[in-house]
Amino acid sequence: MNDKNKPLVSVGIPLRNSEQHIERLLTEITNQTYGNLEILISDNNSTDETEVRCKEFVKNDKRIRYHKHNKDLTASENFVWLLENASAEYFLWAADDDMREPNYIEALLNQMIGDPACVLAYAPAKTFKSYEEQVYKDTKLQQFPNTSFWANSDFIIQSSRTIIYGLFKRQAMVDYAWFPCMHGNDTAILIYLSTLGTLRMADDTCFYQFRRPQTKESRSQRNFYASAKQFPRLHQLYWYTRAARFGMNKTGRQKPFMVLYLWFAYANLIKRNMKYARKRFVDILRYFRFK
């Protein structure tokens, strides 16, 4: 079958000063074994040579569309812009510092076509910290449980930053109202998607995720989640609240969870994870502001 007769897949590439990685990424995406692609680039007001290098690829590949924003966006706004401007039935985000097998898109699409109820397909993942050495650590990612809310949400909480870069049905995200915060959108999105259909893993490809050196911010975030293990069900309800409030805001089911949301934030505040817990209180204030 000719590629033009196959389902169109949109690949959204969020960028910000990506001159070191963009040529490698675009070469990787344009050489995927699945060719019927719409490749969207959202440049978050880069100040380096990102624009020049992107436009060189645009000249040689009509599937690529490049857009540069003339003001700084948040990371979430950059991701959302790509989703809103895509036109294909299927969509995935491609971060500039990660890598994928040549058959990545094809393998994920086959999973989705094989299961009409599937809303997101992802791949086994390995992490690496250096492009020079490329020593990979297996994340031992498993098949999504697709059972109870508790089992599904626990899996998502542990794996969200990897499987969020899978392939999903774009229509499933149309009614999702984005949560206005800097961290945690991936978990809320995936819990929301898990209520709409199944999630499937494609065993015949692989995703390689670059892990940046740990910063004070990431250590604070890790400490926050470590203490949350003392309240596993409460932790899940916290994320469900976010997904329910901002993804299923038309159902009216979110309000009963707000007391638990407040309880969780307070419990972590007194656990001495002050910096990150304060951000959760900001989330709460935003809930009442944007509801």
C-alpha positions as CSV (number, residue, x, y, z in Angstrom):
1,M,0.0,0.0,0.0
2,N,1.3,3.4,-0.9
3,D,2.1,5.7,2.1
4,K,-0.4,8.3,0.9
5,N,-3.2,5.7,1.3
6,K,-2.2,5.0,4.9
7,P,-3.3,6.9,8.0
8,L,-1.6,10.3,8.5
9,V,0.5,10.7,11.6
10,S,1.4,14.1,13.1
11,V,4.8,14.4,14.8
12,G,5.0,17.5,17.1
13,I,8.5,18.7,17.9
14,P,8.7,21.3,20.7
15,L,12.0,23.2,20.6
16,R,13.9,25.8,22.5
17,N,17.6,26.5,21.6
18,S,18.0,23.0,20.1
19,E,20.9,23.6,17.6
20,Q,22.8,20.7,19.1
21,H,20.1,18.1,18.5
22,I,17.7,19.2,15.8
23,E,19.6,17.9,12.8
24,R,19.9,14.4,14.4
25,L,16.2,14.4,15.4
26,L,14.9,15.5,12.0
27,T,17.1,13.0,10.2
28,E,15.7,10.3,12.5
29,I,12.0,11.3,12.0
30,T,12.2,11.8,8.3
31,N,13.9,8.4,7.9
32,Q,11.2,6.5,9.8
33,T,10.0,3.4,8.1
34,Y,6.5,4.9,8.2
35,G,6.5,7.8,5.8
36,N,3.0,9.3,5.8
37,L,3.9,12.0,8.3
38,E,3.0,15.6,9.1
39,I,6.0,17.0,11.0
40,L,5.3,20.1,13.0
41,I,8.1,22.2,14.6
42,S,7.2,24.7,17.3
43,D,10.2,26.9,18.1
44,N,9.8,28.5,21.5
45,N,11.6,31.8,20.5
46,S,15.1,30.2,20.2
47,T,18.1,32.5,20.2
48,D,20.6,30.2,18.7
49,E,20.9,28.6,15.2
50,T,17.8,26.4,15.6
51,E,15.8,28.3,13.1
52,V,18.5,28.2,10.4
53,R,18.9,24.4,10.8
54,C,15.2,23.7,10.7
55,K,14.7,25.7,7.6
56,E,17.4,23.7,5.8
57,F,15.3,20.6,6.3
58,V,12.0,22.4,5.4
59,K,13.5,23.2,1.9
60,N,14.1,19.5,1.3
61,D,11.1,17.8,2.9
62,K,7.6,19.1,2.2
63,R,6.2,17.1,5.2
64,I,7.9,19.6,7.6
65,R,6.2,22.8,8.8
66,Y,8.2,25.2,10.9
67,H,6.8,27.9,13.2
68,K,8.7,30.2,15.4
69,H,7.0,32.0,18.3
70,N,8.0,35.7,18.8
71,K,7.6,35.5,22.6
72,D,8.6,32.9,25.2
73,L,6.0,30.2,26.0
74,T,5.9,27.8,28.9
75,A,6.8,24.2,28.1
76,S,3.1,23.2,28.3
77,E,2.0,26.0,26.0
78,N,4.6,24.9,23.4
79,F,3.3,21.3,23.6
80,V,-0.3,22.4,23.4
81,W,0.3,24.5,20.3
82,L,1.6,21.5,18.5
83,L,-1.4,19.4,19.4
84,E,-3.9,22.1,18.4
85,N,-2.2,22.7,15.0
86,A,-1.9,19.1,14.0
87,S,-4.4,17.7,11.5
88,A,-3.8,13.9,11.6
89,E,-5.8,11.2,13.3
90,Y,-2.7,10.1,15.2
91,F,-0.2,12.2,17.1
92,L,3.0,12.0,19.0
93,W,5.4,14.5,20.6
94,A,9.1,14.1,19.8
95,A,11.5,15.7,22.3
96,D,14.8,16.8,20.6
97,D,17.1,15.0,23.0
98,D,15.5,11.6,22.9
99,M,16.0,8.8,20.2
100,R,13.8,6.2,18.6
101,E,14.3,3.1,16.5
102,P,13.7,3.5,12.7
103,N,10.4,1.5,13.0
104,Y,9.1,3.4,16.1
105,I,6.1,5.1,14.5
106,E,5.2,2.1,12.4
107,A,5.3,-0.3,15.3
108,L,3.1,2.0,17.5
109,L,0.6,2.6,14.7
110,N,0.2,-1.1,14.1
111,Q,-0.7,-1.5,17.8
112,M,-3.4,1.1,17.6
113,I,-4.8,-0.2,14.3
114,G,-4.9,-3.7,15.8
115,D,-7.0,-2.6,18.8
116,P,-9.8,0.0,18.0
117,A,-10.2,0.7,21.7
118,C,-6.5,1.7,22.0
119,V,-6.0,5.5,22.7
120,L,-2.3,5.4,23.2
121,A,0.6,3.0,22.1
122,Y,4.0,3.2,23.6
123,A,7.3,1.3,23.3
124,P,9.8,-0.4,25.7
125,A,12.2,2.3,26.9
126,K,15.8,2.6,27.8
127,T,17.5,5.7,29.3
128,F,21.0,7.2,28.7
129,K,23.0,10.1,30.0
130,S,25.6,10.6,27.3
131,Y,25.5,10.8,23.5
132,E,29.1,9.9,23.3
133,E,29.1,6.7,25.4
134,Q,25.4,5.8,24.8
135,V,25.3,3.4,27.7
136,Y,21.6,2.4,28.0
137,K,19.7,1.4,31.1
138,D,16.6,-0.7,30.6
139,T,13.5,0.8,32.4
140,K,11.9,-2.6,32.4
141,L,8.6,-1.1,31.2
142,Q,5.8,-3.6,31.1
143,Q,2.5,-3.9,29.3
144,F,-0.2,-1.5,30.7
145,P,-2.5,-3.4,33.1
146,N,-5.8,-2.0,31.6
147,T,-7.6,-3.3,34.7
148,S,-8.7,-1.3,37.7
149,F,-8.3,2.5,38.2
150,W,-5.8,1.8,41.0
151,A,-3.6,-0.5,39.0
152,N,-3.7,1.7,35.9
153,S,-2.9,4.9,37.8
154,D,-0.1,3.3,39.8
155,F,1.5,2.2,36.5
156,I,1.1,5.7,35.0
157,I,2.6,7.4,38.1
158,Q,5.7,5.3,37.7
159,S,6.1,5.5,33.9
160,S,4.4,8.7,32.8
161,R,7.5,10.6,31.6
162,T,8.3,7.8,29.2
163,I,5.0,6.7,27.8
164,I,3.8,10.3,27.2
165,Y,6.0,10.2,24.1
166,G,4.0,7.4,22.6
167,L,1.4,7.6,19.8
168,F,-2.1,8.5,20.7
169,K,-5.4,9.3,19.0
170,R,-5.5,13.1,18.7
171,Q,-9.3,13.2,19.0
172,A,-9.0,11.8,22.5
173,M,-7.3,15.0,23.6
174,V,-9.8,17.5,22.0
175,D,-11.9,17.9,25.2
176,Y,-8.9,17.8,27.6
177,A,-8.5,21.2,29.4
178,W,-4.8,21.7,30.2
179,F,-3.7,22.0,33.7
180,P,-1.9,25.4,34.3
181,C,1.3,24.2,36.0
182,M,4.9,23.5,35.3
183,H,5.1,19.9,36.4
184,G,2.8,16.8,36.2
185,N,0.8,17.4,33.1
186,D,2.0,14.1,31.6
187,T,0.6,12.1,34.5
188,A,-2.8,13.8,34.5
189,I,-3.1,13.5,30.7
190,L,-2.3,9.7,30.9
191,I,-4.8,9.0,33.7
192,Y,-7.4,10.9,31.7
193,L,-6.6,8.8,28.6
194,S,-6.8,5.6,30.5
195,T,-10.5,6.4,31.3
196,L,-11.2,6.6,27.6
197,G,-9.7,3.4,26.3
198,T,-6.8,1.0,26.5
199,L,-3.0,1.7,26.4
200,R,-0.8,-0.8,24.6
201,M,2.9,-1.5,24.4
202,A,4.6,-2.4,21.1
203,D,7.3,-5.0,21.8
204,D,9.0,-4.7,18.4
205,T,10.7,-1.3,18.7
206,C,12.4,0.9,21.4
207,F,12.4,4.4,22.8
208,Y,15.6,5.9,24.2
209,Q,15.1,8.7,26.7
210,F,17.9,11.1,27.5
211,R,18.2,11.8,31.3
212,R,19.6,15.2,32.1
213,P,21.9,15.7,35.0
214,Q,20.0,16.1,38.3
215,T,19.3,19.6,39.4
216,K,18.1,21.0,42.7
217,E,14.6,21.2,41.2
218,S,14.5,17.6,40.1
219,R,15.9,16.4,43.5
220,S,13.1,18.4,45.2
221,Q,10.6,16.7,42.9
222,R,12.0,13.3,43.6
223,N,11.9,13.8,47.3
224,F,8.2,14.8,47.0
225,Y,7.3,11.6,45.2
226,A,9.4,9.5,47.6
227,S,7.4,10.7,50.6
228,A,4.2,10.2,48.7
229,K,4.8,6.5,48.7
230,Q,3.7,6.6,52.3
231,F,0.2,7.5,51.0
232,P,-0.1,5.4,47.8
233,R,-3.9,5.6,47.4
234,L,-3.9,9.3,48.3
235,H,-1.2,9.9,45.8
236,Q,-3.3,8.3,43.1
237,L,-6.3,10.3,44.1
238,Y,-4.2,13.5,43.9
239,W,-3.4,12.8,40.2
240,Y,-7.0,11.6,39.5
241,T,-8.2,15.0,40.9
242,R,-6.0,16.8,38.5
243,A,-7.2,14.7,35.6
244,A,-10.8,14.9,36.7
245,R,-10.8,18.6,37.2
246,F,-8.9,19.6,34.1
247,G,-9.7,16.7,31.7
248,M,-13.2,15.7,32.7
249,N,-14.4,19.1,33.8
250,K,-17.8,18.6,32.1
251,T,-18.7,15.7,34.3
252,G,-18.8,17.4,37.7
253,R,-17.1,14.5,39.3
254,Q,-14.0,16.4,40.5
255,K,-15.3,18.2,43.6
256,P,-15.5,15.3,46.0
257,F,-11.7,14.8,45.6
258,M,-10.7,18.3,46.5
259,V,-10.5,17.6,50.3
260,L,-8.1,14.7,49.5
261,Y,-6.1,16.9,47.2
262,L,-5.7,19.5,50.0
263,W,-4.8,16.7,52.5
264,F,-2.1,15.3,50.2
265,A,-0.5,18.7,49.7
266,Y,-0.5,19.4,53.5
267,A,0.9,16.0,54.3
268,N,3.8,16.5,52.0
269,L,4.4,20.1,53.3
270,I,5.1,18.8,56.8
271,K,7.4,16.1,55.4
272,R,10.0,18.9,54.8
273,N,9.7,18.9,51.0
274,M,8.9,22.5,51.3
275,K,9.9,23.8,47.9
276,Y,7.9,21.3,45.8
277,A,5.0,21.1,48.2
278,R,4.5,24.8,48.0
279,K,4.0,24.4,44.2
280,R,1.2,22.0,44.9
281,F,-0.5,24.7,47.0
282,V,-0.2,27.0,44.0
283,D,-1.9,24.3,42.0
284,I,-4.8,24.3,44.5
285,L,-5.1,28.1,44.3
286,R,-5.2,27.8,40.5
287,Y,-8.0,25.2,40.8
288,F,-10.2,27.7,42.5
289,R,-9.1,30.5,40.2
290,F,-9.7,28.6,36.9
291,K,-12.7,26.5,37.9
